[in-house]
Amino acid sequence: MRCAECKGKGLCGLPRCPIMSRFYAQLPVLPTDHYQGSAPSVFVGSYGYPKVAGGPLMINDADHPPDWVARGLGIDDIVGLRARTIRGAGEVKGLAGNLQEIALSSQPLDVEVRFVKPVAFDLRFDGTIAPVGLTGAIRKMDVLDNARVDRAVDRATSDTDLSATDACDILHTSGTDVYQITQLLTAGLLGRKRHVVPTRWAITAVDDTVSNRLKKRIARYSPLDGIQVFSGSLYANHIVCLLVPGDWKFEMIEVWGKQSLWGDGCETIARDGEGLTKSGYSPLAGAYYSARLAVTEYLESIRRSARVLVLRNVTSDYWAPLGTWVVREVTRNAMRGQKTPCADLNEGIELASRLIGFSHWRPYSRLIPELVTQKTLFDF
């Protein structure tokens, strides 16, 4: 994109200019050097790791994406909400106790924070984390409430002999959602050798860790009874999931339209996949692990194994990247929705192509040719 040249003139063809959206979003915000109110979560940056800055996220909101979806918030609503969010920044070592108390609590805690100078507007969009509009260097911070800690969270965080991997798995199995698990990992509350983890790393680490444990269980289950197709849409992200009976395999193909944020004037297609194990970090970044988590949650819930193809189509209406939580929630919504059974693989492929809106994803797939040409024990 030519943002530096365009400066809001609309030359990129996007329905809304990211630069102008940042400008308009900041208009209702008044600079302040003091905040007293809700701090629903914590944020730790990755710049300069291991010497990182962190602090509370301060906004009168739960900072819980599933709630945003349930309330029917649009992209504009979420950007406006996040533009008013203040990210406190300070030396993590000095704030560790306060940050851990916020992360432990099942309900947002009230805080009182004084900043070195009035908070600065610095809205930035990112593909992994939700945008945050305001930043302020913390001079003093006090937590005004006592944390309400769920029993499962208390057990997992109190056990210093429990590995972070086991803790994530136990918490997820107990019903703790991945958003709070991410907070606990970020604040340095999980594992044997505990330390704070940058938020962007923690998001993907939790998705990856939990789904890896789930797929090991899935590998022991019987295969699906037949081919199933699921679909869903959220914030101009369209997801189609094709599930085929068999042992666990997973493939994801992303398509960014010509005028989408990262389309760069031409359509962009990327893929990645795995069997029971995966080596290296996915080129699809956090979206891959978020989608995989949602699918493994579904297969664990029905106690079946499958080979899975996830198609993601991102259109120009997705004018501001809101974070990988969008992929997680749209895939979850798809898996909760109505499934369409298909008589054979060809019918499943044709239906998936119709639902996603095109068929030229097929040359990029490695899973489909394997399904077409190979028979497994499940076929007999």
N, C-alpha and C positions, 0 to 999 in steps of 0.2 A: 504494500500500500504506500501511497505517496503523501502521507500525512504532513511531512515537513514542507512539501511544496503546496499542498492544497489548503491547509489551515482553515478547514471548515467550509470550503466552497462546494463540497459534494462531488469532487472529481472521481472519487473511488466508486461511486454508484451505490453505496450502502444506503439503506433507508434512513438511518440516523448516523450522524458523524460522531465517532467516539470522542473527538476533541471537544466538539460543541456540547456533547452530553456531559462531559466532565465540568465544563463551564457552568451550564445551567444547574447541574446538581449542587454546586457549591453556593449558589445564591442564597438559600435560606439559612446557611450556616453562619453563626456569629462566633468569632474567635473568643476563646476564654482561657484563663490560666488556672481554672478550678473546675472540678467536676464532682458532684455528689449524686449518686444514683446507681442503677443496676450495672453489674459487670458479669454477663452471662458466661463468658469464656475467657481463655487466655491465648496469647499469640507469641510465638518465639520466632524471630527471624533467622535466616540462614547465612546472612552476610558476615564474613569474618570468622566463621566457625573454626574452632570451638568457642571463641570469645564472641558471643552473640548477645544481642539486646532482646529483651522480652518484656511483657507486661500484660495487663488486662485489656480485653476489648470491652468498651463501655458504650452501651446503647440501651434504651428501654425496649428491649426485644429479647426473645429467648435465644437468638442466634442458633436456630435449629432448622435446617433446610426443609425437613418434612413438614414442619409447621407452616413454612412459607407456601409450600405446595397446597396443603390442606386449606389455607386461607385464600387461595386463588390469586396470590400475588403475581403480577407480570414482571417482565424484565425491568421496565421502568420503575416499578415499585421497589424492587429489590435493590437496584442501583441507587435509588433515592435513599432507601433505608441505610445502605452501606456507606453512602456518602456522608451520613451523619454519625457514623460509628467512629469512635476515637480509639486509636491504638496507642496505649501507653508504652513508652520505651525507656528502659532502664537496665542497669546491670543486673543480670539474672540472679547472681549470687545473693545480692542484697534483698531481692524481692521473692526469693524462692518459697518461703513459708506462705506468703499471701497468695501466690500463684497456685500453690498446691491446694490451699483451702478452697479457692474458686473452682479448680478442676474437680475436686472431690465431691462438691455439692451437687445434689440432684436438682436443686432449685437455684436460680440466679441469686447471687449475693449482692448487697449494696456495698459500695466502697466510697471513700472520700480520697480524692487525688488532687494534689497541687503540682502544677507543672512549672518548669524552669521559666518558660515564657508562654504566651498564648499559643494554643495548638495551631498547626499549619495544615492547610488543605493540600493533600497530595494523593488524589484518587488515581490508582493504577489498576489496570485490569490484568488478570493472570489466568492461565488455563487450569491451574491446580487449586488455588485457594480463592475464596470469595473476596471480592474487592473491599478495600477499607479506605475511607475518605480522609480521615484526619489523623495526625500523628503529633504526639507531644512528649517531650522528655520529662520524666517523672522526677520531681523534687522530693515529694513525700507521699506515702500511700498508707491508708488504713482500711482494713476490712471491718465493716460495721455489723455484720451478721455472723451467726454461727452456721457452719456447713451442715446440711442434712445429707448424711451419707447412707446410701443403700447398703444392705448387708453384704451382697456379693462384691461390691466395690471395696468395702471395708476389709473383707477377707483377702481379696487379691492384692490390695496395696499394702496390707500389713505383713504379708508373707514374703520376707526378703530372700527365702530359699527358692522361690518360684521364678522360673525364667520368664522373660517378657513374652515369649512365644506362647508358653502355657497359660500365662495370665490373660492374654488376649483371647485365647480359645475358651477358657473357662468363663470369662466375662460375657462373651458373645453367646455362649450356650445358656447362660443364666438369664439372658434377655436384655443385657446392657447393650445399647445400640453403639454402632461404630463411631458415632460422633463423640460420645463421652469417652470411649476407649482411647480415641485419638487425643482428647484433652489430657487424660491420665498419662499417656506416653509422653506427650509434649512437656508436661510439668515434671517429669522425672519421677513418677510414682510407680513404675512397673519394672520388674526385673531384679536381678541379683546385684549388678553393678549399675547403680542408678545415676542418670544424668539427664538434663533437659535435652529435648530433641526438637530441632526446627519444625514448625508446624507443617510446612509443605512436605517434609520427609515423613513425618508421622502419619499424615493422611494416607499416603501410598503404602507405608509399612503396615498399617493396620489392615487395609483392604487385602494386601498380599498375604499377610500372615493368617488372617482368618480364613480366606478362601483356600489357601494351601491345606489347612487342616480339614476343611470341609471336603475338598476333592479326594483326600485320602480315605475318608469315610465312604464317599460316593463310589469309589472304586470297588468296594465290597458289596454293593447293592446289585440287585437284578436290573437288567436293562429296561428301558421304557417299553410299554406294550406296542407302541407305534410311533410314527412320525408326527410331530406337533409343531405348529407355528404360532408364535406370539408376536404382538406388535404394540407399540405405544409411542406417544409424542409428548414432549414437554419443552417449552422455550425454544421451538424450532429445531430441536434435536429429535430425529425420528429413529426409532430402534425397531429392528425386526430380529427375532430369535428363531432359528430353525434347529429343532432338537431331533436327533436320529438315534434309535436304539443302538447301544454298543458300549464299549468301555470308554472311559473319560478321554476326550480330546476337546480342544477348544481353539476356535479361530475367531478373530475379530477383524473386520474390514471397515475402515472409515472413509467416507467420501465428503469432502468439503467443496461446496458449489463455487462457481466462478466468482460470485460477488460476496462470498462469505468472508469472515474475518481473516482466515489464513488461506483463502483460495488464491490470493495473489494474482487475480485476473484470469486464472485458468482453474479448471477442476483439479483437485488434488485427491489422490487415492493412496491409502497406505494400509498395510495389514501386518498381523503378527499372529502367532499360534503356538500351541504346545501340546504335549502329551501329559503323562502323569507328572513329569518334572519339566522345569523350564530353566534355561540358562540365560543369564544376562537380563538387563533392564529393557522393557518393551519400548520400541520406537514410538508407540502410541501413547507413551507416558502414563499418567495416572488414570486416564480413561479406560485403559485396558483392564487394570486391576479392579476398578469400580464396577465395570460391567461383569467381570468374572465373578466378583463377590455376589452380585444379585442373582446370577444364574445358579451358582453353587448353593445359595440359600434356598432356592426353589427346589432343586434336586434333593437336597437334604430333607426338606419338608415332606416330600413324597417318597423318599427312600428309594430312589431309582438312579441308575447311571445313564449317561447319554454322551453322544458326540454333538458338540454345540457350535453353531455358526451364528455370530452376532454381526448384524449389519447396522452401521450408524450413518445417517445422512444428515448433514448440517447445512442449513440454508442461510441466506443472507438476513433473515429475520432474527437470527441469533447475533445481534449487533454488539453485544458486550459479553465476553467470556465470564461466567459466574463461578467457575470452579468445577472440579470433577464430580462434585455431589450431584450435578445435573444428570450426568451419565448414570450414576448409581440409582437415582430416584426414578428416572424414566425407564430403566431396565427393570427395576423392581415393580413399577406400575404395569409394565408389559407382562411380567411373569404372574402378576396377580389377576390379570385380565382374562378374557375368554380365550381359550386355546382352540385352534382349528386343526383337527386331525386330517392327515393326508394319506391317501392310499399307497403312494410310493414316493421315492425320492424326487423324481421328475416333477410330480405334482407339488411337492414341497418347495422345490427350487422356483418353480413358476409363480407360486403364491407369494413367496418371499420377495421375488423381483417386483411383482405388482404392488405389494404393500410398501416397499421402499422407494418405488417410483422409477426404477431403471434395472436393466439386466447386465450392464457392462462391468459389474463387479466380478463376474464369473471368471475371467482370465486371471484375476489376482488370487483366487482361492486355491489353496493346496489341499484343503480338506475335502472339497467336493470331488475332485478327480480320484482321491483315495477311496471315497465312499462308493464311487461308481465302479471302480475296477477291482476292489478288494472285497472278499468275503471273510467274515470272522466266524467264530464258533456260534455267535448269536444268530447267524443266518440259517443254521441247520436245526 
